[in-house]
Amino acid sequence: MVKDESNDFVISENLEYDLIVIGAGIVGCATAFTFGKQGRKVLLIERDMSEPDRIVGELLQPGGVAALEKLGLKDCLENIDSIPCYGYGVFYKNECVHVPYPKIKNNISYQGRSFHHGRFIMNLRRAVSKVSKVVSRAFLAPLTIVADGCFSKFRKNFIHREIQVKSNFIGTHETRVLIDIPGQLPSNRNGELKTSIENNYLPYIPTTLQKPFYDALQTERLRSMPNSFLPPSTNVTEGLIILGDAMNMRHPLTGGGMTVGFKDVLLLSKLLSYEQVPDFNDTGLILAQMQEFHWKRKFYGTTVINILAQALHALFAADEDILRDACVKYFKLGGIFTDHPCGLLAGVFPNPFLLITHFFAVAIYGIWKLFTDGTVSQIPVNIIKSFMVIYTACVVIFPYLWCEVKF
């Protein structure tokens, strides 16, 4: 942020830049910083430079931490009460299953970070101010990157895929509690939402957390965010790149959004570096590089995170519990049955084939448990259930896989 002594923004007299980035959020800041550090003249435009107050973007997976470090922005995780995260705890049917991140070496595990979104954003903006200009009016550049988030005002003009809102997240404040509410959100104004949470969700909260959860429900402001799904699209408009949530969204259940964003910026910074694209006026070369970006990102971890987020939500939100039971029991096996799935969640195992392998391994394990836990008299029914399990697994994962591989 370019400010004078009165703390106001200084408008540069130079109206032409190599790159204009719209949106000083997670992806916008990382993009502006990275290309500014490469020596490009970058202008970052943001409507509101005050600290954001949001209930999303508060978990950075280990893969995102690694990408942030490669971008030279890892210091932005400091001095914001950033809490180390070492995996997941899945509470299911009165038991807790630990799903830790896999180990790197010497018994040291991968580490994610959790923090308040707004404080992290402000650290990113401070980092950007050292290499780019941030102002509140538009200028000219041969290339513009749109990274204005999930509520993008520019997306509809360039991307014609329809956003699917699967559900809504509700959040309290101190220790964040996010509740996935499918379908139409009950009204918050007349108290219907609070009543619905108390009656339909509170009983399923772990016993040790029910009292603080109830107390927070009575005193805290309830905020909501739509859980949207938007498959990735290729950039085909000359002089424009759409990035971040403006281009690609997945369900936030797995907390992979920022990791996808930082990985995309890291890949883009390589494909559009001075060595690859000396001049951003060469729009034909940029479009060719963006075609490469569209396909390379699929093996950079983004496809795995996108598919896993949608598939896990579909699995855990489904009425049928065979696959859900199998998934939890699969985690309990330990070893690669825990390390590989959690590594996929963490963004450190980017191989889509590993995801498909474990997804169907869960289905097969569920079928095996049907027969080993059932009686002889249940065999005919379990045979039918087995076909339904395979069918359900295919219906869950293949549509999302197709969304990733097509243009």
SVG drawing of the C-alpha trace seen along z (x, -y; Angstrom):
<svg xmlns="http://www.w3.org/2000/svg" viewBox="-39 -14 54 82">
<polyline fill="none" stroke="black" stroke-width="0.4" points="0.0,0.0 1.5,-3.3 0.8,-5.8 2.1,-9.2 2.7,-10.5 -1.0,-11.2 -1.7,-7.5 -3.6,-8.3 -3.0,-6.4 -0.7,-8.1 -1.8,-8.0 1.1,-7.4 1.4,-9.7 2.4,-6.6 -0.7,-5.3 0.8,-2.3 1.9,0.9 2.9,4.4 0.2,6.0 -3.0,4.9 -4.4,7.2 -8.0,6.6 -8.6,7.7 -6.2,7.5 -7.3,10.8 -5.4,14.0 -4.7,14.7 -4.5,11.1 -1.9,10.2 0.2,13.3 0.0,12.6 1.0,8.9 3.8,9.7 5.2,12.5 5.2,10.6 6.4,7.4 9.4,9.4 10.2,10.6 10.6,6.9 7.3,6.3 5.5,3.0 2.4,4.2 -0.7,2.3 -3.0,3.9 -6.5,2.4 -8.8,3.0 -12.1,1.4 -11.8,1.6 -8.4,1.7 -9.8,2.1 -9.2,5.5 -11.7,8.1 -14.0,9.7 -15.0,13.1 -15.6,16.7 -13.7,18.4 -10.1,18.6 -8.8,19.5 -7.0,22.8 -4.0,23.1 -3.1,26.7 0.6,27.9 0.7,27.8 -0.4,24.2 2.3,23.4 4.9,24.9 3.6,22.8 3.6,19.7 7.2,20.3 8.3,20.8 6.5,17.5 8.6,15.8 5.5,14.9 5.8,17.4 6.6,14.4 3.0,13.4 2.0,16.3 3.9,14.7 2.5,12.3 -1.1,13.1 -1.7,15.8 -1.2,18.4 -1.8,21.8 0.0,24.9 -2.4,27.7 -1.3,31.3 -4.3,33.1 -8.0,33.8 -10.2,35.2 -13.3,36.9 -16.1,37.3 -18.5,40.0 -21.0,42.1 -19.6,41.2 -16.0,41.8 -13.1,39.6 -10.8,40.8 -7.5,39.0 -6.3,38.4 -2.9,36.8 -0.9,35.3 1.7,37.7 5.3,37.4 8.0,35.8 11.1,37.4 12.6,38.1 9.2,38.4 8.4,34.7 4.8,34.2 3.6,31.8 2.2,28.7 -0.7,26.5 -1.7,23.1 -5.0,21.7 -5.6,18.0 -8.0,15.1 -8.5,14.4 -8.4,10.6 -5.1,10.5 -3.5,12.7 -4.8,10.6 -3.3,7.4 0.1,9.1 -0.1,10.1 -1.0,6.5 1.9,5.1 4.2,7.5 2.8,6.4 3.4,2.8 7.1,3.4 7.1,4.5 3.8,3.2 1.5,0.2 -1.9,0.5 -4.4,-2.2 -8.1,-2.8 -8.5,-3.7 -8.0,-2.0 -4.9,-2.3 -3.8,-0.7 -1.8,2.5 -1.5,5.1 -2.5,7.9 -5.1,7.8 -5.6,10.6 -9.0,10.7 -8.8,12.2 -11.8,10.6 -13.0,13.8 -16.1,15.9 -18.5,12.9 -16.6,11.8 -18.2,8.9 -16.2,9.7 -16.7,13.5 -20.1,13.4 -18.7,11.5 -16.0,14.0 -17.0,17.4 -20.3,18.9 -20.3,21.9 -23.1,21.7 -22.1,21.6 -23.8,24.3 -24.5,23.4 -24.6,26.7 -25.1,25.5 -24.2,22.7 -21.7,22.4 -22.7,20.8 -19.9,19.5 -19.4,18.2 -16.4,16.2 -13.8,17.3 -13.0,21.0 -14.6,21.2 -17.6,23.6 -18.8,24.1 -22.1,25.9 -23.0,27.1 -26.7,26.5 -28.0,28.0 -30.6,26.3 -32.4,23.1 -31.0,21.3 -33.5,20.7 -34.1,17.1 -31.7,15.5 -33.9,12.4 -36.8,14.2 -34.7,16.7 -35.6,19.7 -31.9,20.3 -30.9,20.4 -33.8,22.7 -32.8,25.0 -29.2,25.2 -30.2,25.9 -32.7,28.6 -31.0,30.3 -27.3,29.8 -26.5,29.3 -27.4,33.0 -24.7,34.2 -21.9,32.0 -19.4,34.0 -20.6,33.9 -17.6,32.0 -18.4,29.2 -22.1,28.9 -22.2,26.4 -19.8,23.9 -21.5,24.4 -24.9,23.7 -23.6,20.6 -22.1,19.2 -25.3,19.9 -27.2,17.6 -24.6,14.8 -22.7,14.7 -23.7,13.2 -24.4,15.9 -22.8,15.3 -23.2,17.3 -21.4,17.9 -22.6,19.9 -20.7,23.1 -20.2,22.8 -18.9,25.1 -17.4,23.7 -15.2,26.0 -12.1,24.5 -12.2,22.9 -9.5,22.0 -8.6,18.4 -9.5,17.4 -9.8,13.6 -6.8,11.6 -5.3,9.4 -7.3,11.0 -6.6,13.8 -9.3,14.9 -7.7,16.5 -8.6,17.7 -12.2,18.1 -13.3,16.0 -12.3,18.8 -12.6,22.0 -14.4,22.9 -14.8,26.1 -16.7,27.0 -14.8,25.5 -15.2,28.7 -11.6,29.7 -10.2,26.2 -8.2,26.3 -9.2,23.1 -6.1,21.0 -3.8,23.9 -5.2,24.1 -4.9,20.3 -1.2,20.2 -0.3,23.2 -2.0,21.5 0.0,18.3 3.2,20.4 2.6,22.2 1.5,19.0 4.6,17.1 6.7,19.8 4.7,19.9 4.6,16.1 8.1,15.4 10.4,13.1 12.2,16.1 8.9,17.5 7.0,14.3 9.3,11.3 6.5,8.9 2.9,9.1 1.8,7.4 2.4,10.7 -1.2,11.9 -0.9,14.9 2.0,16.3 0.1,15.6 -2.9,17.5 -0.7,20.4 0.9,20.4 -2.6,20.2 -3.6,23.4 -0.5,25.0 -1.5,23.6 -5.0,25.1 -3.6,28.6 -0.5,28.4 -2.4,27.3 -4.3,30.6 -1.2,32.4 -0.1,29.5 -2.5,30.5 -5.6,28.4 -7.5,31.3 -7.0,33.5 -8.2,30.8 -11.2,29.9 -12.4,33.4 -11.8,34.5 -13.7,31.5 -16.8,32.2 -16.6,36.0 -16.1,35.9 -19.0,33.5 -21.3,35.6 -20.2,38.7 -20.7,37.3 -23.9,35.4 -25.5,38.5 -28.5,40.3 -26.8,43.7 -24.2,44.4 -22.3,47.5 -19.6,45.4 -19.5,43.0 -18.9,45.8 -16.3,47.3 -14.5,44.0 -14.2,43.6 -13.2,47.3 -10.6,46.9 -9.0,44.0 -8.8,46.2 -6.6,48.7 -3.7,46.3 -0.5,46.5 -1.0,45.6 -4.8,45.8 -4.5,42.7 -1.3,41.0 -2.3,41.1 -5.8,39.7 -4.7,37.0 -1.8,36.2 -4.3,35.6 -6.3,33.4 -3.2,31.5 -2.2,30.7 1.2,32.5 0.2,35.6 -1.0,34.0 -1.5,37.3 -5.2,37.6 -4.6,41.4 -3.8,41.8 -7.1,40.1 -9.1,42.4 -7.2,45.5 -8.1,44.7 -11.6,43.6 -12.5,46.9 -10.4,48.7 -12.8,47.2 -15.8,48.5 -14.3,52.0 -13.4,52.0 -17.0,51.0 -18.2,54.0 -15.8,56.3 -17.1,55.0 -20.7,55.7 -19.9,59.4 -17.5,59.8 -19.8,58.0 -23.0,59.5 -24.6,62.9 -25.1,65.6 -28.8,64.7 -27.8,61.2 -25.6,62.3 -28.3,61.8 -29.1,58.3 -25.4,57.4 -24.8,58.4 -27.4,55.9 -25.9,53.3 -22.4,54.0 -23.6,53.0 -25.2,49.9 -21.9,49.0 -19.9,49.2 -22.7,47.3 -22.7,44.6 -18.9,44.2 -19.0,43.8 -21.8,41.3 -20.0,39.3 -16.5,39.0 -16.8,39.3 -18.9,36.2 -16.3,34.1 -13.5,35.8 -15.1,35.0 -15.5,31.4 -11.7,31.2 -10.6,32.9 -12.9,31.1 -12.3,27.5"/>
</svg>
